[in-house]
C-alpha cells in the first residue's frame, strides 16, 4: 500500500538460530517474533523458568519489560489487578500517541472493565451458544463437505479462517457477503511493524484500514440504535447499553478490535494447531480414532498446547516484589501464558500433548481472574463441533508439508498448513 522508504525491518537478534543456553541470561528477549516464526522459543522459555522466572529484559525494540514465565507467578499477577493494571494496554508496545487505540475493556481496570464487559457478555453466554450450536454445526458440515478429497490444500484458509469468520459474522450480525473484511481487520490490528513492512505497508496504512473498520461499524451502530438488545449481537448491545452507548470513536474501535481478534485469531489458530499436534503425536490420533468421546477433553488440551495468545502485559501500579525481584511502579510486566502452559511444576508432563490428560482445563490460555476470556465457551464449542464432524468423515487429516507460522510474539498462529484429507 505504501512505498515509503522510511520503515525497514528491525535487525534480527540471532536468537532463533542460537543455543538458548549459549546466550547471556541478561540478553535474552523472548518477545523476539523470530522465535515464534521459527518455533524456537521453547528452549528460551524453559531456561527462564529454571534460572530466572521473573526476568528483566532491558533491551527490546519496544522498551524494557519483565518476563513472568512460571504458572504460579502468572497466576499471582492475574489475581492482583490492583497491583498489576491492564491500563494503558495489554501488549508490550505502549499506545501510539498519534493513534491511541485502546483494545477495549480488556485494557481497562474495574469498575469500568466490568461495566463494559457485562454489556457484551450475554452474546457469548451458554444460553445464546446453545441456540448457535446448530448454526455452527451446519456451517462446519458445509465447510468439510466442500474440501477437496484428492489434492493438497491450506487448512488455515479452507477451514480455520472460514469457520471463525462465519462465527464472527453471526455474533456481530455482520453482512455475510462481506465477512472476509472481519478477517482482514483482525490481521491488520495484530500485525507487528515488521509484518507490515514485509507486506509492503507502514503504520499509517494500518491506521487507515482501522479507520475504515470504524466507519463501517459506526454505520451499523447508527442503524441499530434503539433496537431491542435481546437480539443479542455485539453491535446492538454496545449501541443500546447505558454503559457503552456514549463510547468515543476510538473506544468503540478498540472494543471492536478486541471482539474481532478474540473471536478470530484465537480459535482459528487452535483449529490449525490441533491438526498439527495430532499429526506430530500419532499415538494420540490413534486414541481419538478409538474413542471419539475424548473430543471435549482433547479440545482443552489443544487450547493449552497451542496457547493462541502467547502473552498479556500488565503495568505495575506501585513498587512491589515478585519472585524475589523488585518491580517498580510503571514497569511493564509480561505474563507469558505460552510458558506457564509448559510449566512442569504446575502441569504434569507439560511438554507432552495428551488428549486424555487429567485436569485438562488447568491451563492459562484463557487467562485468569477478572479478565478470564469471555469467549472461552464459544471457542470450546467451535472446536468440539468441528472435531465431531471431522471424525465422522475423515480417518486422517494428514499434514503433508511444513507449517508456516506467523511472525508475532503476541498471536501465536499459522499462515499455512498444507494437508490432505483421507475419508474413513
N, C-alpha and C positions, 0 to 999 in steps of 0.2 A: 504493500500500500504506500509506503514511503521510501524514498531513495536517499534519505538524509545520511551523510557520511559521519555524523556526529556520534553515533552509537555503535560500539563494537563489542563483541562478546568479551566477557571477563576472562582473563588468562586462567588456564587450568592450574589447580594446586598440585596435580600429580598424585593425589591420594588414591585414585581408583586403581592405579597400576602398582601401588606400593604394598609392602607387607605392613599391615596395621600396627604391628609391634616394632617396626623399624623407625617410625616417626616419633620424635619427641612428644611426650604427652601434651605439653602445653601448645603444640602446633596443630593438634587435631581439630578439625572443623567438620562435624557431622552434618552440617547444613549444606555442604557442597553437593549441588544437584548431580554432578557426575557420579557420585557414589550410588545414587538411586537409578540413574540411567543404565549403569553397568551392573547393578545388583551387587556392588562391592561394599555395601555398608555394614554387613553383619559382623565382620571381624573388629571394626572400629567400635561398634556398639558393645560388643562383648568385652572389649578391653576397658571401655569406660565403666561398665557395670562392675568389673573386677577391681580396677585400680583407682578410679576417680568418678564415682557415680554422680556427684554434683560437680560438674566440670566447667571451668571458666574458659570460654573461647574469646580471647582478646582481639582476634583479627579475623573478622569475617567481612564480606563485601557489604553486609547490612549493619555492621557495627557489632560491639561485644555483647555476649549473652551467656547465661548459664544453661548448660545441658543437664537435665534430670533424666536418668536412664533406668533406674530401678523401679519396679512395680510399687513398692510401699512408699517410696518418696513421691512418685507421681500422684498416688492416692492422697498423700498429705497435702500437696499443693491444691488438688481438686477440692478437698474437704475444707479448705480455709480461704474462701474467696475474699474475706475481709483483709487478708494479708497479701494475697496474690490476685490482683484485679484483672478482669478481662478487658478493661479500657486502657488505652485507646484502640487496641486492635489485637487479634488473635494470631497474626502471622509475624514473623521476625522483623521484616522491614516496618519502620514507622510510616504512618499515613503520609501520602504526598500532600504537602501544604497547598499545592495548586489545584488538587482534585481530591479533597479529603473524604473519600468514600469510606463509610463505616459499614462493616459487614453485618448489619442488622443486630438483633438482640443478643446474638452470641458474643458480641463485643460490648455488652452492657453489663453492669452490675445490678443487683437488686436494690430497690424495688422496681426500677424501670424495666429491667430484664424480664422479671416475672409478669409484669403487666402486659408487655408486648407479646411474650411467648404464649400467654393464655388466649390471645386473640386467634392465633392460627392453629393452636394445638388440636382443637376438635376435628380439623380436616384429616389429621393423622391418627385419630382416636380408634380404638378397637371396633367401636360400633360402625364407624364410617368405613374402615378397612374391610369389615365383613361384607358390606354392600359392594365394595370394589373388587373383592376377590374373583367373582365370576367374570368380571370385565377383564381383569388381568389374565386370567386363565385363557379366555378366548383369544386375547392378543398373543399370548405365548404360543398357543397352538397354531395360530396363523403364521407366526414367525418361523416356528420349527418346521411346519409343513412346507414352507416356501424355500427351505435350504436345499442347495444342490446336493444330490446323492452321489455324484461321481466326479467331483472336482474339488480342488483346494480353494478355500475362501477365508477371509479375515473375520474371525469370530467377533472381534470388537465391533466392527461396522454392522455386520448382519444380525447379531443377536444382542450384545451388551448395550450398544447405543440405542438400537431400535426399541428395545423393551423399556429402558429407563426414560427415554424421551417421550414415549407414549404415556407412561405413568405420569410424568411431569405435566404433560398437556392436559391430562384428566384432572390433576389436582389444582391446576390454575384455570380450568375451563378455557384453555387456550385454543385458538383456531387450529384444527387438526392438520390442515394442509400446510400450515406454516410452522409446524412443531420443530423442524430442524433448527430454527432460529434459537430455540432454547439450548440446544447442544452447543451452538456457536457462541452464544453469550456466556455459557458456563466455561467453555475452554478459554475464551478471551479474558475472563475475570481472574483465572487462576494461573495464567502464563507468567513465568518469571521473565525478567528483562532479556536474558539470554535467548529464551524461546521466541520472544517477539522478534529479536534481531534475526534469528535463523529463519523466521517466517517472512522476513522482508518488511518488518514493521518496527515502529518506535512507540514509546509510551503514549504519545499524542494520538496514535491510531487506536489504542485501547480505549482512551477516554472518549473518542468519537463514537466507537461502537457501543460503549456502555450508555452514552447519552441517547443513542438511537433506541436502545433497550428501554431506557426510562421513558422516552417519548411514546413508545408503543404501549407500555403498561400504564402510562398516565391516561391514555385514551380508554383503555379497558376500565380503569378506576372510575373515570367520569361516567361511563355507561352503566356502571354497577352501583353507583351511589344511591342510597335509598332503597336498595333491594333487600329482600329477606335473607339474613345471614344463615338461615337454615339450609340455604343452597350448598353450603359447605365447599366453597372453593377459596383459595388463598386471597385472591384479589377482592372478592366480595366481603370477606371477613375483615380485611385491613381497611377497606373503604368505609365501613359502617360501624366499627367499634369506637367508642369514645376514647380508648387508649391510643388509637393509631390514626384516626381519620384526619388529624391535623399534622401528620408527618411532613417535614420539609422534603423537597425532592430528593436530596442525596440520602436522607434517611430511608425513604421509600425504596430507592435504588439499592441501598445496602441490604435491606430486608429481602428484596427480590433476589439479589445475588446469593445471599445465604440460603434461601429456599431452593434456588435452582441448583447450586453446587451441591447442597446437602442431598438433594433428590437425584442428582445425576452422577457426579463423579464417584461418589462412594459406592453406590450399588453397582454401577457399571463396571468398576474395577474389581469388585468382589465376584461378579459373574465371570469375568475373564480369569481372575486369579484362581477360582475354584477348578476350572477346566485344567489349567496348568498344573495345579497341585496334585490332582488325581493322576495326571499323566506322569508326573515325577515320582509318584508313590503308587505304583501299580497294585501293590497288595491292598491298599485302601480302596482302590477302584473295584477290586475283586470283592471286598466286603460289601460295597454298595450294591453290586450286582446280585449278591447272595441275599441281601436284606434291605429292601427299599425303606423299611421303617426307620432306618438310620438317617434318613434325609434331614429331619429337623435338627438333630444333633450335629450332623455334618455342616449344616448352614452356619451354626455358631462357630465351628472350627474354621471354616473358610474365612469368616469375617475376622477372626483372631489372626489367622495365618497371613491374610493379605494386608490387614491394617490399612485401609484405603486412604485415610488421612494420617500422615506419619507423625504429626505433632500438633500441639496447640501452645500458643505463647500466653504468658501472664506477665504482669508488671508489678513489682513489689511496691506496696503502699507505705512500707516502713522498713527500717532496719530489722533484720530477722536472721535466724540461723537455720540451715538445712544441711543435713549430712556432715556436720562439723564445719561447714563453711559459712562465713558471714556474708549475707546478701544485703546490699544497700538499697535504701529507698530509691525507686526509679529504675533499678536494674531489670533487664529483660530475663525472664525465666521460661525456658522452653521445655515442655513435658514431651518426651519422645515416647509416644504410645507404641511405636514400632519396636522400640527396645523393651519397654515394660512387658509387652506381649511375648517376649522371648526370654523372660527372666526366670531361670530355673529355681530361684529361691521362692517364687510365688506360684509357678505353674510347673508341675512335674513334667519332665520330658518336653520342655517347651520348644526345643528345636526339632521336634517331630510333628508331622501332620498326621493326626489320628482322628478319624471320623467318628469313632466310638468313645472318644475321650470323656471321662467322668468330669463333672462340673464344667461343661463346655462353655457355659456362659461367663466363666471367670476370665474376662479379658477387658481391655480398656479401649477397644476400637470405637466405642460409642462415648468415650469419656466417662465422667462420674459426677455425682453431686448435682448442683443446680443446673449445670449445662449438659447433663446427660442427653444424648441425641434424641430429639423429639421424634424423628422418623425411624427409630430403631425397629419398631414392629413392621413398618412399611417395607424396610429393607429385607427383613427376615421373611416376610410373606412373599415378596417377589422371588427371592432365591428358592424358597421352598416349592412354590408353584412351578417355577422353571425346571427344577431338578425332577419333580414328579413327572412332568410331561416329557423331559428328555429321556428318562428311564423307560417310559412307555414305548419309545420309538427307536432309540439308538443303543446298541450294545456297547458302542465305543465312540466317544468324541475324541478323535486322535489328533494330537498336536504333531504337525509334520515339519515344523521349522522353528527357528529361534524367535522368541517373543521380542518385540520392540517396546522398550519401556519409556515412559515419559521422563523427560529431564526436569524433574522437580523434586524438591525435598519436602514439599507440603502434600501435594496429591501424589500418592504412591500408586501409579497406574500404568496402563498399557495403551499404546497406539495401534499395535498389530499383534495378532496371534493367529498364525496360519494353521488351519485344521481341515480334517476330512471327517465326515460322519459315516458311521457304519450301522445300517439298520440291524435290529435284532428283535 
